[in-house]
Amino acid sequence: MSTLDTARMTTLLAPWAEHVYGDGTVVSGVAPMPGNSGLSFGFAVHPHDGGIERLVIRLAPPGVRRRGNTDVLRQVPLLGALARAGVSIAPLTWSTDDPQWFGTDAIVQAHLDAEPFAMHAPAGNRPDSAERDASPYLRQAVQALAPLHAIDWTAALPDWEEPRSVSAEVAFWARLLERTPDRAQVTAGTRLGQALAAHDPGGHRIGIFHGDYQTHNVLYDSRGSLTAVIDWEIAGIGPVGLDLGWLSMMTDPECWHAGRRAVLRTAADPEDLLRWYADASGTDLPAYDWYRALACYRYGAIAAFNLHLHTSGRRVDEVSVLMGEGVPVLFDRGMGLLDPRG
């Protein structure tokens, strides 16, 4: 179970499908899903009495301590709370902590006939004007945050986890940043982290946040209607302003270097996002620029580390080059957001 390929996963799914759907059930179309380190697979089940059901299975990394994004079962109460609150998600159909089926914990969700909206075109391909008009998609994404952030987490997830403080959030990403060998990046990121702590506005609205809120984690149907928000692995309880700050950082051309800016399909005015959020939620988001700066810090640390993994050959990923080259711009943009006077 140290690695899972399509053939091995098909073998494991066959007896599971018969157990859940009945004798004679056949599994087909097993294929890895993107962006989940080989631990997420799409497939179809064909019960003996006819019909077809398309599903996605997500597995906890075998032999790894269950914590945060390695603990798929922490999503079970979360997904239940989201569904009850009317947040658009892929329905959860099954879960287990019994290793007899897959050697590790697992959850199964419905596979939706929908696709994410790509944030950028392939390198070297400039989006045309029509491709750049992402506002209908972004507005729906912003509107979907309203029911999420309105959830009373103390009632919906009483046994889940304690809220993460701002200081803990900054310290968490500082530890990741320190693992990159580029000392100039570490110095710039550390400066931004210290400035975030010094400029902490306080009074944060605490609730459930997604943690990686951008259009790669939002599915739209063929008509362009939002179908579901996916990939809740790093969701947490803390300042909900992080989600809008993160979406703004991902869509703000000033947060990105020339290479990514040239292929950006989701460019948006940060003030549009803020206005849509206020209209949908009925609440303001004080200290919006602080959350945008926090997003620059978080993603700068992630991008720096992922670029290190790529260049060292530990995890080859060309997207890490596109994102990683923008680390200095992200840190500079974050500092400017905290102190526009420079």
ZADO-1210 file (C-alpha; in nm, 4 decimals, padded with zeros to 6 digits):
<atoms>
<atom x="00.0000" y="00.0000" z="00.0000" code="MET" pos="1"/>
<atom x="00.2996" y="00.2352" z="-00.0103" code="SER" pos="2"/>
<atom x="00.1951" y="00.3160" z="-00.3676" code="THR" pos="3"/>
<atom x="-00.1386" y="00.2690" z="-00.5370" code="LEU" pos="4"/>
<atom x="-00.1831" y="00.2296" z="-00.9098" code="ASP" pos="5"/>
<atom x="-00.4954" y="00.1702" z="-01.1148" code="THR" pos="6"/>
<atom x="-00.4544" y="-00.2071" z="-01.1270" code="ALA" pos="7"/>
<atom x="-00.4061" y="-00.2407" z="-00.7508" code="ARG" pos="8"/>
<atom x="-00.6962" y="-00.0078" z="-00.6777" code="MET" pos="9"/>
<atom x="-00.9248" y="-00.2019" z="-00.9131" code="THR" pos="10"/>
<atom x="-00.8385" y="-00.5224" z="-00.7274" code="THR" pos="11"/>
<atom x="-00.9197" y="-00.3628" z="-00.3926" code="LEU" pos="12"/>
<atom x="-01.2441" y="-00.2049" z="-00.5103" code="LEU" pos="13"/>
<atom x="-01.3942" y="-00.5250" z="-00.6546" code="ALA" pos="14"/>
<atom x="-01.4758" y="-00.7002" z="-00.3225" code="PRO" pos="15"/>
<atom x="-01.5723" y="-00.3704" z="-00.1623" code="TRP" pos="16"/>
<atom x="-01.8257" y="-00.3012" z="-00.4370" code="ALA" pos="17"/>
<atom x="-01.9859" y="-00.6431" z="-00.3950" code="GLU" pos="18"/>
<atom x="-02.0042" y="-00.5913" z="-00.0187" code="HIS" pos="19"/>
<atom x="-02.1719" y="-00.2512" z="-00.0528" code="VAL" pos="20"/>
<atom x="-02.3802" y="-00.2966" z="-00.3693" code="TYR" pos="21"/>
<atom x="-02.4407" y="-00.6711" z="-00.3754" code="GLY" pos="22"/>
<atom x="-02.3043" y="-00.9829" z="-00.5403" code="ASP" pos="23"/>
<atom x="-02.2300" y="-00.9498" z="-00.9078" code="GLY" pos="24"/>
<atom x="-02.1437" y="-00.5787" z="-00.8898" code="THR" pos="25"/>
<atom x="-01.8710" y="-00.4837" z="-01.1358" code="VAL" pos="26"/>
<atom x="-01.6209" y="-00.1985" z="-01.1050" code="VAL" pos="27"/>
<atom x="-01.4953" y="-00.0101" z="-01.4114" code="SER" pos="28"/>
<atom x="-01.3103" y="00.3008" z="-01.5173" code="GLY" pos="29"/>
<atom x="-01.0754" y="00.3227" z="-01.2197" code="VAL" pos="30"/>
<atom x="-00.8439" y="00.6209" z="-01.2683" code="ALA" pos="31"/>
<atom x="-00.6454" y="00.8513" z="-01.0382" code="PRO" pos="32"/>
<atom x="-00.7958" y="01.1909" z="-00.9707" code="MET" pos="33"/>
<atom x="-00.5755" y="01.4979" z="-01.0141" code="PRO" pos="34"/>
<atom x="-00.4158" y="01.6802" z="-00.7250" code="GLY" pos="35"/>
<atom x="-00.4379" y="01.4197" z="-00.4522" code="ASN" pos="36"/>
<atom x="-00.0941" y="01.2544" z="-00.4553" code="SER" pos="37"/>
<atom x="-00.2224" y="00.9275" z="-00.6000" code="GLY" pos="38"/>
<atom x="-00.4595" y="00.8686" z="-00.3080" code="LEU" pos="39"/>
<atom x="-00.7843" y="00.9579" z="-00.4816" code="SER" pos="40"/>
<atom x="-00.9476" y="00.7560" z="-00.7584" code="PHE" pos="41"/>
<atom x="-01.2586" y="00.7930" z="-00.9694" code="GLY" pos="42"/>
<atom x="-01.4498" y="00.4814" z="-01.0695" code="PHE" pos="43"/>
<atom x="-01.7920" y="00.3437" z="-01.1596" code="ALA" pos="44"/>
<atom x="-01.9927" y="00.0610" z="-01.0044" code="VAL" pos="45"/>
<atom x="-02.2411" y="-00.1464" z="-01.2011" code="HIS" pos="46"/>
<atom x="-02.4801" y="-00.3355" z="-00.9681" code="PRO" pos="47"/>
<atom x="-02.6030" y="-00.6712" z="-01.0931" code="HIS" pos="48"/>
<atom x="-02.9597" y="-00.5424" z="-01.1211" code="ASP" pos="49"/>
<atom x="-02.8598" y="-00.2655" z="-01.3611" code="GLY" pos="50"/>
<atom x="-02.7668" y="00.0996" z="-01.3463" code="GLY" pos="51"/>
<atom x="-02.4371" y="00.2747" z="-01.2881" code="ILE" pos="52"/>
<atom x="-02.3037" y="00.4936" z="-01.0107" code="GLU" pos="53"/>
<atom x="-01.9939" y="00.7103" z="-01.0492" code="ARG" pos="54"/>
<atom x="-01.7889" y="00.7628" z="-00.7347" code="LEU" pos="55"/>
<atom x="-01.4625" y="00.8987" z="-00.5981" code="VAL" pos="56"/>
<atom x="-01.2658" y="00.7287" z="-00.3201" code="ILE" pos="57"/>
<atom x="-01.0163" y="00.9220" z="-00.1070" code="ARG" pos="58"/>
<atom x="-00.7652" y="00.7324" z="00.1052" code="LEU" pos="59"/>
<atom x="-00.5536" y="00.8284" z="00.4031" code="ALA" pos="60"/>
<atom x="-00.1812" y="00.7799" z="00.3349" code="PRO" pos="61"/>
<atom x="-00.0957" y="00.4341" z="00.4727" code="PRO" pos="62"/>
<atom x="00.1447" y="00.4304" z="00.7649" code="GLY" pos="63"/>
<atom x="00.1262" y="00.8066" z="00.8172" code="VAL" pos="64"/>
<atom x="00.0039" y="00.9720" z="01.1342" code="ARG" pos="65"/>
<atom x="-00.3575" y="01.0831" z="01.0966" code="ARG" pos="66"/>
<atom x="-00.3482" y="01.4592" z="01.1248" code="ARG" pos="67"/>
<atom x="-00.4868" y="01.7455" z="00.9179" code="GLY" pos="68"/>
<atom x="-00.4861" y="01.6623" z="00.5478" code="ASN" pos="69"/>
<atom x="-00.3686" y="01.3040" z="00.6134" code="THR" pos="70"/>
<atom x="-00.6836" y="01.2290" z="00.8156" code="ASP" pos="71"/>
<atom x="-00.9616" y="01.1723" z="00.5630" code="VAL" pos="72"/>
<atom x="-01.2111" y="01.0717" z="00.8328" code="LEU" pos="73"/>
<atom x="-01.2018" y="01.4199" z="00.9885" code="ARG" pos="74"/>
<atom x="-01.3960" y="01.5188" z="00.6771" code="GLN" pos="75"/>
<atom x="-01.6908" y="01.2953" z="00.7677" code="VAL" pos="76"/>
<atom x="-01.8474" y="01.5227" z="01.0335" code="PRO" pos="77"/>
<atom x="-01.7439" y="01.8270" z="00.8319" code="LEU" pos="78"/>
<atom x="-01.9176" y="01.7083" z="00.5142" code="LEU" pos="79"/>
<atom x="-02.2268" y="01.6262" z="00.7175" code="GLY" pos="80"/>
<atom x="-02.2327" y="01.9760" z="00.8651" code="ALA" pos="81"/>
<atom x="-02.1810" y="02.1325" z="00.5236" code="LEU" pos="82"/>
<atom x="-02.4646" y="01.9344" z="00.3691" code="ALA" pos="83"/>
<atom x="-02.7044" y="02.0288" z="00.6490" code="ARG" pos="84"/>
<atom x="-02.6139" y="02.3962" z="00.6037" code="ALA" pos="85"/>
<atom x="-02.6829" y="02.3913" z="00.2310" code="GLY" pos="86"/>
<atom x="-02.3207" y="02.4218" z="00.1192" code="VAL" pos="87"/>
<atom x="-02.2781" y="02.2720" z="-00.2281" code="SER" pos="88"/>
<atom x="-02.0611" y="01.9612" z="-00.1937" code="ILE" pos="89"/>
<atom x="-02.0177" y="01.6175" z="-00.3477" code="ALA" pos="90"/>
<atom x="-02.2375" y="01.3937" z="-00.1286" code="PRO" pos="91"/>
<atom x="-02.0601" y="01.1516" z="00.1052" code="LEU" pos="92"/>
<atom x="-02.1802" y="00.7954" z="00.0445" code="THR" pos="93"/>
<atom x="-01.9521" y="00.5739" z="00.2570" code="TRP" pos="94"/>
<atom x="-01.6578" y="00.5835" z="00.4969" code="SER" pos="95"/>
<atom x="-01.4503" y="00.3402" z="00.7013" code="THR" pos="96"/>
<atom x="-01.1660" y="00.3093" z="00.9474" code="ASP" pos="97"/>
<atom x="-01.1526" y="-00.0673" z="00.8882" code="ASP" pos="98"/>
<atom x="-00.8258" y="-00.1561" z="00.7096" code="PRO" pos="99"/>
<atom x="-00.9677" y="-00.4804" z="00.5696" code="GLN" pos="100"/>
<atom x="-01.0873" y="-00.3034" z="00.2554" code="TRP" pos="101"/>
<atom x="-00.8056" y="-00.0727" z="00.1514" code="PHE" pos="102"/>
<atom x="-00.5416" y="-00.1072" z="00.4227" code="GLY" pos="103"/>
<atom x="-00.6183" y="00.2437" z="00.5421" code="THR" pos="104"/>
<atom x="-00.9049" y="00.4834" z="00.6192" code="ASP" pos="105"/>
<atom x="-01.1248" y="00.5835" z="00.3277" code="ALA" pos="106"/>
<atom x="-01.4217" y="00.7949" z="00.2284" code="ILE" pos="107"/>
<atom x="-01.6351" y="00.7643" z="-00.0855" code="VAL" pos="108"/>
<atom x="-01.8229" y="01.0514" z="-00.2465" code="GLN" pos="109"/>
<atom x="-02.0415" y="01.0949" z="-00.5513" code="ALA" pos="110"/>
<atom x="-01.8568" y="01.1799" z="-00.8709" code="HIS" pos="111"/>
<atom x="-02.0241" y="01.4858" z="-01.0209" code="LEU" pos="112"/>
<atom x="-02.0584" y="01.5635" z="-01.3899" code="ASP" pos="113"/>
<atom x="-01.8815" y="01.8961" z="-01.3559" code="ALA" pos="114"/>
<atom x="-01.5399" y="02.0532" z="-01.4009" code="GLU" pos="115"/>
<atom x="-01.3301" y="02.3199" z="-01.2244" code="PRO" pos="116"/>
<atom x="-01.2610" y="02.6526" z="-01.3937" code="PHE" pos="117"/>
<atom x="-00.8900" y="02.6584" z="-01.4760" code="ALA" pos="118"/>
<atom x="-00.7128" y="02.9568" z="-01.3212" code="MET" pos="119"/>
<atom x="-00.4546" y="02.9793" z="-01.5963" code="HIS" pos="120"/>
<atom x="-00.3961" y="02.8668" z="-01.9523" code="ALA" pos="121"/>
<atom x="-00.0999" y="02.6406" z="-02.0327" code="PRO" pos="122"/>
<atom x="00.2352" y="02.8175" z="-02.0223" code="ALA" pos="123"/>
<atom x="00.2932" y="03.0173" z="-02.3377" code="GLY" pos="124"/>
<atom x="-00.0771" y="03.0350" z="-02.4292" code="ASN" pos="125"/>
<atom x="-00.2304" y="03.3720" z="-02.3558" code="ARG" pos="126"/>
<atom x="-00.6030" y="03.3559" z="-02.2783" code="PRO" pos="127"/>
<atom x="-00.8208" y="03.5515" z="-02.5196" code="ASP" pos="128"/>
<atom x="-01.0620" y="03.8162" z="-02.3952" code="SER" pos="129"/>
<atom x="-01.3514" y="03.5711" z="-02.3677" code="ALA" pos="130"/>
<atom x="-01.1447" y="03.3310" z="-02.1587" code="GLU" pos="131"/>
<atom x="-01.0433" y="03.6136" z="-01.9281" code="ARG" pos="132"/>
<atom x="-01.4046" y="03.6933" z="-01.8338" code="ASP" pos="133"/>
<atom x="-01.4228" y="03.4723" z="-01.5285" code="ALA" pos="134"/>
<atom x="-01.6597" y="03.6997" z="-01.3351" code="SER" pos="135"/>
<atom x="-01.9688" y="03.4728" z="-01.3613" code="PRO" pos="136"/>
<atom x="-01.7670" y="03.1850" z="-01.2172" code="TYR" pos="137"/>
<atom x="-01.5968" y="03.3915" z="-00.9505" code="LEU" pos="138"/>
<atom x="-01.9187" y="03.5549" z="-00.8366" code="ARG" pos="139"/>
<atom x="-02.0791" y="03.2149" z="-00.7815" code="GLN" pos="140"/>
<atom x="-01.7699" y="03.0994" z="-00.5937" code="ALA" pos="141"/>
<atom x="-01.7886" y="03.4013" z="-00.3652" code="VAL" pos="142"/>
<atom x="-02.1610" y="03.3505" z="-00.3091" code="GLN" pos="143"/>
<atom x="-02.0960" y="02.9893" z="-00.2054" code="ALA" pos="144"/>
<atom x="-01.8874" y="03.1156" z="00.0864" code="LEU" pos="145"/>
<atom x="-02.1898" y="03.2737" z="00.2535" code="ALA" pos="146"/>
<atom x="-02.3575" y="02.9532" z="00.3831" code="PRO" pos="147"/>
<atom x="-02.0182" y="02.8078" z="00.4756" code="LEU" pos="148"/>
<atom x="-01.9137" y="03.1015" z="00.6901" code="HIS" pos="149"/>
<atom x="-02.2605" y="03.1267" z="00.8471" code="ALA" pos="150"/>
<atom x="-02.2365" y="02.7806" z="01.0063" code="ILE" pos="151"/>
<atom x="-02.2344" y="02.7807" z="01.3857" code="ASP" pos="152"/>
<atom x="-01.9273" y="02.5610" z="01.4196" code="TRP" pos="153"/>
<atom x="-01.9725" y="02.5191" z="01.7952" code="THR" pos="154"/>
<atom x="-02.3042" y="02.3437" z="01.7321" code="ALA" pos="155"/>
<atom x="-02.2224" y="02.1751" z="01.4003" code="ALA" pos="156"/>
<atom x="-01.8754" y="02.0429" z="01.4933" code="LEU" pos="157"/>
<atom x="-01.8567" y="02.0414" z="01.8733" code="PRO" pos="158"/>
<atom x="-01.5927" y="01.7660" z="01.8838" code="ASP" pos="159"/>
<atom x="-01.3893" y="01.8661" z="01.5809" code="TRP" pos="160"/>
<atom x="-01.0973" y="02.0910" z="01.6757" code="GLU" pos="161"/>
<atom x="-01.0079" y="02.4151" z="01.8446" code="GLU" pos="162"/>
<atom x="-00.9871" y="02.7363" z="01.6381" code="PRO" pos="163"/>
<atom x="-00.6404" y="02.8229" z="01.5117" code="ARG" pos="164"/>
<atom x="-00.5182" y="03.1627" z="01.6305" code="SER" pos="165"/>
<atom x="-00.3464" y="03.4121" z="01.4024" code="VAL" pos="166"/>
<atom x="-00.0147" y="03.3543" z="01.5775" code="SER" pos="167"/>
<atom x="-00.0503" y="02.9786" z="01.5314" code="ALA" pos="168"/>
<atom x="-00.1394" y="03.0276" z="01.1647" code="GLU" pos="169"/>
<atom x="00.1704" y="03.2379" z="01.1008" code="VAL" pos="170"/>
<atom x="00.3924" y="02.9967" z="01.2959" code="ALA" pos="171"/>
<atom x="00.2582" y="02.6965" z="01.1031" code="PHE" pos="172"/>
<atom x="00.3583" y="02.8374" z="00.7645" code="TRP" pos="173"/>
<atom x="00.6851" y="02.9725" z="00.9008" code="ALA" pos="174"/>
<atom x="00.7918" y="02.6144" z="00.9738" code="ARG" pos="175"/>
<atom x="00.7227" y="02.5176" z="00.6119" code="LEU" pos="176"/>
<atom x="00.9043" y="02.8233" z="00.4804" code="LEU" pos="177"/>
<atom x="01.2147" y="02.7352" z="00.6814" code="GLU" pos="178"/>
<atom x="01.2422" y="02.4093" z="00.4886" code="ARG" pos="179"/>
<atom x="01.3260" y="02.5821" z="00.1607" code="THR" pos="180"/>
<atom x="01.6994" y="02.6351" z="00.0994" code="PRO" pos="181"/>
<atom x="01.6577" y="02.9779" z="-00.0656" code="ASP" pos="182"/>
<atom x="01.7558" y="03.2048" z="00.2221" code="ARG" pos="183"/>
<atom x="01.6440" y="03.5205" z="00.0407" code="ALA" pos="184"/>
<atom x="01.2923" y="03.3764" z="00.0214" code="GLN" pos="185"/>
<atom x="01.3053" y="03.2755" z="00.3860" code="VAL" pos="186"/>
<atom x="01.4138" y="03.6253" z="00.4865" code="THR" pos="187"/>
<atom x="01.1416" y="03.7967" z="00.2823" code="ALA" pos="188"/>
<atom x="00.8742" y="03.5576" z="00.4038" code="GLY" pos="189"/>
<atom x="00.9813" y="03.5905" z="00.7661" code="THR" pos="190"/>
<atom x="00.9576" y="03.9681" z="00.7357" code="ARG" pos="191"/>
<atom x="00.6012" y="03.9376" z="00.6052" code="LEU" pos="192"/>
<atom x="00.5060" y="03.6911" z="00.8790" code="GLY" pos="193"/>
<atom x="00.6339" y="03.9286" z="01.1456" code="GLN" pos="194"/>
<atom x="00.4437" y="04.2176" z="00.9864" code="ALA" pos="195"/>
<atom x="00.1218" y="04.0138" z="00.9831" code="LEU" pos="196"/>
<atom x="00.1567" y="03.9494" z="01.3544" code="ALA" pos="197"/>
<atom x="00.2343" y="04.3150" z="01.4225" code="ALA" pos="198"/>
<atom x="-00.0634" y="04.4371" z="01.2176" code="HIS" pos="199"/>
<atom x="-00.3116" y="04.1748" z="01.3427" code="ASP" pos="200"/>
<atom x="-00.6421" y="04.3680" z="01.3453" code="PRO" pos="201"/>
<atom x="-00.8034" y="04.1365" z="01.6024" code="GLY" pos="202"/>
<atom x="-01.1774" y="04.0823" z="01.6250" code="GLY" pos="203"/>
<atom x="-01.1688" y="03.8053" z="01.3665" code="HIS" pos="204"/>
<atom x="-01.4936" y="03.6339" z="01.2751" code="ARG" pos="205"/>
<atom x="-01.4335" y="03.2681" z="01.3630" code="ILE" pos="206"/>
<atom x="-01.5941" y="02.9865" z="01.1703" code="GLY" pos="207"/>
<atom x="-01.5285" y="02.7056" z="00.9254" code="ILE" pos="208"/>
<atom x="-01.2913" y="02.7974" z="00.6437" code="PHE" pos="209"/>
<atom x="-01.2058" y="02.5936" z="00.3344" code="HIS" pos="210"/>
<atom x="-00.8371" y="02.6833" z="00.3364" code="GLY" pos="211"/>
<atom x="-00.7646" y="02.6543" z="-00.0379" code="ASP" pos="212"/>
<atom x="-01.0527" y="02.8445" z="-00.1882" code="TYR" pos="213"/>
<atom x="-00.9968" y="02.8979" z="-00.5601" code="GLN" pos="214"/>
<atom x="-01.1644" y="02.7853" z="-00.8805" code="THR" pos="215"/>
<atom x="-00.9637" y="02.4630" z="-00.9082" code="HIS" pos="216"/>
<atom x="-01.1621" y="02.3503" z="-00.6036" code="ASN" pos="217"/>
<atom x="-01.5021" y="02.4597" z="-00.7330" code="VAL" pos="218"/>
<atom x="-01.6941" y="02.2509" z="-00.9868" code="LEU" pos="219"/>
<atom x="-01.9234" y="02.3941" z="-01.2537" code="TYR" pos="220"/>
<atom x="-02.1629" y="02.2101" z="-01.4839" code="ASP" pos="221"/>
<atom x="-02.1754" y="02.2457" z="-01.8627" code="SER" pos="222"/>
<atom x="-02.3941" y="02.5567" z="-01.8309" code="ARG" pos="223"/>
<atom x="-02.1431" y="02.7239" z="-01.6011" code="GLY" pos="224"/>
<atom x="-02.3505" y="02.6797" z="-01.2843" code="SER" pos="225"/>
<atom x="-02.1688" y="02.6031" z="-00.9602" code="LEU" pos="226"/>
<atom x="-02.2234" y="02.2400" z="-00.8642" code="THR" pos="227"/>
<atom x="-01.9953" y="02.1774" z="-00.5674" code="ALA" pos="228"/>
<atom x="-01.7016" y="02.2942" z="-00.3628" code="VAL" pos="229"/>
<atom x="-01.4479" y="02.0124" z="-00.3286" code="ILE" pos="230"/>
<atom x="-01.1165" y="01.9228" z="-00.1613" code="ASP" pos="231"/>
<atom x="-01.1808" y="01.9977" z="00.2053" code="TRP" pos="232"/>
<atom x="-00.8573" y="01.8357" z="00.3260" code="GLU" pos="233"/>
<atom x="-00.7129" y="02.1499" z="00.4841" code="ILE" pos="234"/>
<atom x="-01.0398" y="02.3018" z="00.6050" code="ALA" pos="235"/>
<atom x="-01.0273" y="02.4278" z="00.9605" code="GLY" pos="236"/>
<atom x="-01.1828" y="02.6498" z="01.2225" code="ILE" pos="237"/>
<atom x="-01.0443" y="02.9997" z="01.2435" code="GLY" pos="238"/>
<atom x="-01.0756" y="03.3424" z="01.0804" code="PRO" pos="239"/>
<atom x="-01.3146" y="03.2930" z="00.7873" code="VAL" pos="240"/>
<atom x="-01.1734" y="03.6003" z="00.6101" code="GLY" pos="241"/>
<atom x="-00.8914" y="03.3756" z="00.4963" code="LEU" pos="242"/>
<atom x="-01.1105" y="03.2241" z="00.2223" code="ASP" pos="243"/>
<atom x="-01.1917" y="03.5511" z="00.0484" code="LEU" pos="244"/>
<atom x="-00.8356" y="03.6727" z="00.0988" code="GLY" pos="245"/>
<atom x="-00.7095" y="03.3520" z="-00.0629" code="TRP" pos="246"/>
<atom x="-00.9431" y="03.3823" z="-00.3618" code="LEU" pos="247"/>
<atom x="-00.8378" y="03.7445" z="-00.4035" code="SER" pos="248"/>
<atom x="-00.4690" y="03.6509" z="-00.3924" code="MET" pos="249"/>
<atom x="-00.5220" y="03.3823" z="-00.6565" code="MET" pos="250"/>
<atom x="-00.7063" y="03.6204" z="-00.8891" code="THR" pos="251"/>
<atom x="-00.5165" y="03.9468" z="-00.8316" code="ASP" pos="252"/>
<atom x="-00.2660" y="04.0038" z="-01.1162" code="PRO" pos="253"/>
<atom x="-00.0543" y="04.2198" z="-00.8847" code="GLU" pos="254"/>
<atom x="00.0150" y="03.9126" z="-00.6699" code="CYS" pos="255"/>
<atom x="00.1874" y="03.7358" z="-00.9573" code="TRP" pos="256"/>
<atom x="00.5012" y="03.7506" z="-01.1637" code="HIS" pos="257"/>
<atom x="00.4915" y="03.8147" z="-01.5376" code="ALA" pos="258"/>
<atom x="00.4917" y="03.4475" z="-01.6385" code="GLY" pos="259"/>
<atom x="00.1774" y="03.3590" z="-01.4475" code="ARG" pos="260"/>
<atom x="00.0107" y="03.6935" z="-01.5030" code="ARG" pos="261"/>
<atom x="00.0338" y="03.6371" z="-01.8791" code="ALA" pos="262"/>
<atom x="-00.1659" y="03.3133" z="-01.8617" code="VAL" pos="263"/>
<atom x="-00.4071" y="03.4108" z="-01.5819" code="LEU" pos="264"/>
<atom x="-00.7695" y="03.3366" z="-01.6766" code="ARG" pos="265"/>
<atom x="-00.9287" y="03.4434" z="-01.3487" code="THR" pos="266"/>
<atom x="-00.8090" y="03.8024" z="-01.3124" code="ALA" pos="267"/>
<atom x="-01.0469" y="03.9973" z="-01.0886" code="ALA" pos="268"/>
<atom x="-01.0693" y="04.3275" z="-00.9094" code="ASP" pos="269"/>
<atom x="-01.0388" y="04.2494" z="-00.5356" code="PRO" pos="270"/>
<atom x="-01.3081" y="04.5068" z="-00.4631" code="GLU" pos="271"/>
<atom x="-01.5543" y="04.3142" z="-00.6804" code="ASP" pos="272"/>
<atom x="-01.4966" y="04.0025" z="-00.4702" code="LEU" pos="273"/>
<atom x="-01.5493" y="04.2001" z="-00.1511" code="LEU" pos="274"/>
<atom x="-01.8722" y="04.3538" z="-00.2811" code="ARG" pos="275"/>
<atom x="-02.0089" y="04.0161" z="-00.3926" code="TRP" pos="276"/>
<atom x="-01.9259" y="03.8701" z="-00.0541" code="TYR" pos="277"/>
<atom x="-02.1055" y="04.1490" z="00.1318" code="ALA" pos="278"/>
<atom x="-02.4106" y="04.1122" z="-00.0935" code="ASP" pos="279"/>
<atom x="-02.4247" y="03.7342" z="-00.0451" code="ALA" pos="280"/>
<atom x="-02.3477" y="03.7167" z="00.3270" code="SER" pos="281"/>
<atom x="-02.5024" y="04.0387" z="00.4495" code="GLY" pos="282"/>
<atom x="-02.1820" y="04.1083" z="00.6421" code="THR" pos="283"/>
<atom x="-01.8742" y="04.3192" z="00.5842" code="ASP" pos="284"/>
<atom x="-01.5210" y="04.1818" z="00.5981" code="LEU" pos="285"/>
<atom x="-01.3087" y="04.4244" z="00.7983" code="PRO" pos="286"/>
<atom x="-00.9327" y="04.4121" z="00.7433" code="ALA" pos="287"/>
<atom x="-00.9754" y="04.2625" z="00.3950" code="TYR" pos="288"/>
<atom x="-00.6258" y="04.3693" z="00.2908" code="ASP" pos="289"/>
<atom x="-00.4794" y="04.1970" z="00.5983" code="TRP" pos="290"/>
<atom x="-00.6389" y="03.8677" z="00.4907" code="TYR" pos="291"/>
<atom x="-00.5075" y="03.9195" z="00.1390" code="ARG" pos="292"/>
<atom x="-00.1594" y="03.9689" z="00.2842" code="ALA" pos="293"/>
<atom x="-00.1993" y="03.6550" z="00.4948" code="LEU" pos="294"/>
<atom x="-00.2895" y="03.4636" z="00.1788" code="ALA" pos="295"/>
<atom x="00.0256" y="03.5949" z="00.0087" code="CYS" pos="296"/>
<atom x="00.2282" y="03.4702" z="00.3039" code="TYR" pos="297"/>
<atom x="00.0673" y="03.1266" z="00.3163" code="ARG" pos="298"/>
<atom x="00.0938" y="03.0655" z="-00.0550" code="TYR" pos="299"/>
<atom x="00.4419" y="03.2096" z="-00.0754" code="GLY" pos="300"/>
<atom x="00.5567" y="02.9541" z="00.1812" code="ALA" pos="301"/>
<atom x="00.3797" y="02.6715" z="-00.0033" code="ILE" pos="302"/>
<atom x="00.5086" y="02.7756" z="-00.3449" code="ALA" pos="303"/>
<atom x="00.8662" y="02.8136" z="-00.2206" code="ALA" pos="304"/>
<atom x="00.8631" y="02.4683" z="-00.0656" code="PHE" pos="305"/>
<atom x="00.6959" y="02.3042" z="-00.3675" code="ASN" pos="306"/>
<atom x="00.9512" y="02.4621" z="-00.6011" code="LEU" pos="307"/>
<atom x="01.2267" y="02.3184" z="-00.3808" code="HIS" pos="308"/>
<atom x="01.0679" y="01.9724" z="-00.4075" code="LEU" pos="309"/>
<atom x="01.0529" y="02.0083" z="-00.7863" code="HIS" pos="310"/>
<atom x="01.4082" y="02.1337" z="-00.8413" code="THR" pos="311"/>
<atom x="01.5500" y="01.8713" z="-00.6036" code="SER" pos="312"/>
<atom x="01.3681" y="01.5953" z="-00.7939" code="GLY" pos="313"/>
<atom x="01.1748" y="01.4822" z="-00.4887" code="ARG" pos="314"/>
<atom x="00.8389" y="01.5685" z="-00.6482" code="ARG" pos="315"/>
<atom x="00.8513" y="01.6783" z="-01.0096" code="VAL" pos="316"/>
<atom x="00.5636" y="01.9135" z="-01.0931" code="ASP" pos="317"/>
<atom x="00.5908" y="02.1756" z="-01.3672" code="GLU" pos="318"/>
<atom x="00.3091" y="02.3795" z="-01.2106" code="VAL" pos="319"/>
<atom x="00.5418" y="02.4335" z="-00.9153" code="SER" pos="320"/>
<atom x="00.7760" y="02.6216" z="-01.1488" code="VAL" pos="321"/>
<atom x="00.4995" y="02.8524" z="-01.2678" code="LEU" pos="322"/>
<atom x="00.3897" y="02.9260" z="-00.9121" code="MET" pos="323"/>
<atom x="00.7284" y="02.9108" z="-00.7396" code="GLY" pos="324"/>
<atom x="00.8872" y="03.1788" z="-00.9536" code="GLU" pos="325"/>
<atom x="00.6341" y="03.4227" z="-00.8099" code="GLY" pos="326"/>
<atom x="00.7361" y="03.3846" z="-00.4451" code="VAL" pos="327"/>
<atom x="00.9230" y="03.7182" z="-00.4214" code="PRO" pos="328"/>
<atom x="00.6273" y="03.8984" z="-00.5816" code="VAL" pos="329"/>
<atom x="00.3848" y="03.7385" z="-00.3359" code="LEU" pos="330"/>
<atom x="00.5886" y="03.8455" z="-00.0351" code="PHE" pos="331"/>
<atom x="00.6327" y="04.1973" z="-00.1735" code="ASP" pos="332"/>
<atom x="00.2613" y="04.2249" z="-00.2500" code="ARG" pos="333"/>
<atom x="00.1771" y="04.1111" z="00.1014" code="GLY" pos="334"/>
<atom x="00.3985" y="04.3777" z="00.2542" code="MET" pos="335"/>
<atom x="00.2409" y="04.6417" z="00.0325" code="GLY" pos="336"/>
<atom x="-00.1077" y="04.5388" z="00.1382" code="LEU" pos="337"/>
<atom x="-00.0151" y="04.5761" z="00.5039" code="LEU" pos="338"/>
<atom x="00.1504" y="04.9131" z="00.4519" code="ASP" pos="339"/>
<atom x="00.0557" y="05.0770" z="00.1188" code="PRO" pos="340"/>
<atom x="00.3109" y="05.3517" z="00.1883" code="ARG" pos="341"/>
<atom x="00.5866" y="05.0893" z="00.1549" code="GLY" pos="342"/>
</atoms>
